[in-house]
């Protein structure tokens, strides 16, 4: 449902906000007052091309904002795919166009492309009239409408078909793994080489770190020997050394330990220090005596380290990743090695599943064809009531492919291709819906369809522009009543010149323009009470005493009709 629409700097509109209600909303006004501007603005919101000619003269940019309320799990899924916050069942769409040709769009604050905007808008609003947002102009929706109309019978079979189709696609995907014999042998050779290369490397987690330490030590061997030699000389060399100095200090302090306990502590600490220094000196001496640069060990460490680096570049960033990859391809290798038996079973499963899918698709197609006849007859009745009694309408099906052609034709909906064909005038051949039908006829055709499947559709807002083109009298009353009926299950916004529709509306909006300081502006007033009576009288032909009485009668009759719905 469209809750709020704000239009800024579009044509004659400077800054306008309209709050819509549920039920039937009627927009009326003189020709040229700006009703089409509002529809153009909504089309921008729904992803129409951002034509800079729409921008009000003298302005740098134009902005349209729309707040929708919705309840569609499918739309929630799409928003999630796009990374857009669902917003607790509300969507705010903002579209900006600039005189420099640039434009941008945001949904709940997230930037989106025009194509994304069209996809999202398709779940929120359907505009029927001279514009191109009508869902019925998309042939892909025709099969959906047939399925909705016959959902009680078709839906259970379709659920079975789609779950079986998922299994079938898994089988086909597995089949591609094995491929042709030459491809399979080539893949086996590749996998065998990789498995052997990783296995023969005898990798151990943590090994690389140990190699790096040893490699660094060998690369700095001369520096290490020099530092150890200098340290040993200082600690216990032939000249004055740390050990000799500590030994002398220890002997000296021992001579006064009996004098005071304070000196005994120095003796103990010097004794400990002497033991520690002698141990350090002995350890360094041992490392110097045993230390010898081993070129072969250095080469071994270098080679091993470089081998691991090469394996990491080929198979994974760490040794753990390499080993994990080896385990994964081992499974694939074992599977391919036994592929003959697997392929035989897989091909048998594919044949059996294809036969089941074909049987299901054929049953679904049979139900669709029967449903299409009932839907066609219902639509023709509705069209006749709407003043299109000379209309011919058929629902065309592609011939059902044979089971041998299944893989060339199947999709998630089965094997059918469905298209609506129409001839609105006698003597004209049936042709695709979007080829010959006018804006007013399209609106009435959509109204006929909506009257039939009103409770089955997911789109929350229907906008009818030109629905009253070329009609009056009894047909006008029927159109108004049918709009009221549809508005019980979806929000309806109708741009109208008919008092019948205006009197039937739950909310009325009067679009008018005024000149202020040599500038023309479009305004929208919400009508009720006497103002509404006067507008309906105007639509009837004139605001006279008789016209006002007739307007009140129309409002009373409409109210009675709606209470019985």
Secondary structure, 3 states (H helix, E strand, C coil): CEEEEEEEEECCEEEEEEECCCCEEEEECCCCCCHHHHHHHHHHHCCCCCCHHHECCCCCEEEEEEEEECCCHHHHHHHHHHCCCCCCCEEEEEEEEECCCCEEEEECCEEECHHHHHHHHCCCEEEECCCCCCHHHCCHHHHHHHHHHCHHHHHHHHHHHHHHHHHHHHHHHHHHHHCCHHHHHHHHHHHHHHHHHHHHCCCCCCHHHHHHHHHHHHHCHHHHHHHHHHHHHHHHCCCCCHHHHHHHHHHHHHCCCCCCHHHHHHHHHHHHHHHHHHHHHHHHHHHHHHCCCCHHHHHHHHHHHHHHHHHHHHHCCCHHHHHHHHHHHHHHHHHHHCHHHHHHHHHHHHHHHHHHHHHHHHHHHHHHHHHHHHHHHHHHHHHHHCCCCCCEEEEEECCCCCHHHHHHHCECCECCCEEEEEECCCCCCCEEHHHHCCHHHHHHHHHHHHHHHCCCCCCCEEEEECCCCCCCHHHHHHHHHHHHHHCCCCEEEEECCCHHHHHHCCEEEEEEEEEECCEEEEEEEEECHHHHHHHHHHHHCCCCHHHHHHHHHHHHHHHHHHHCC
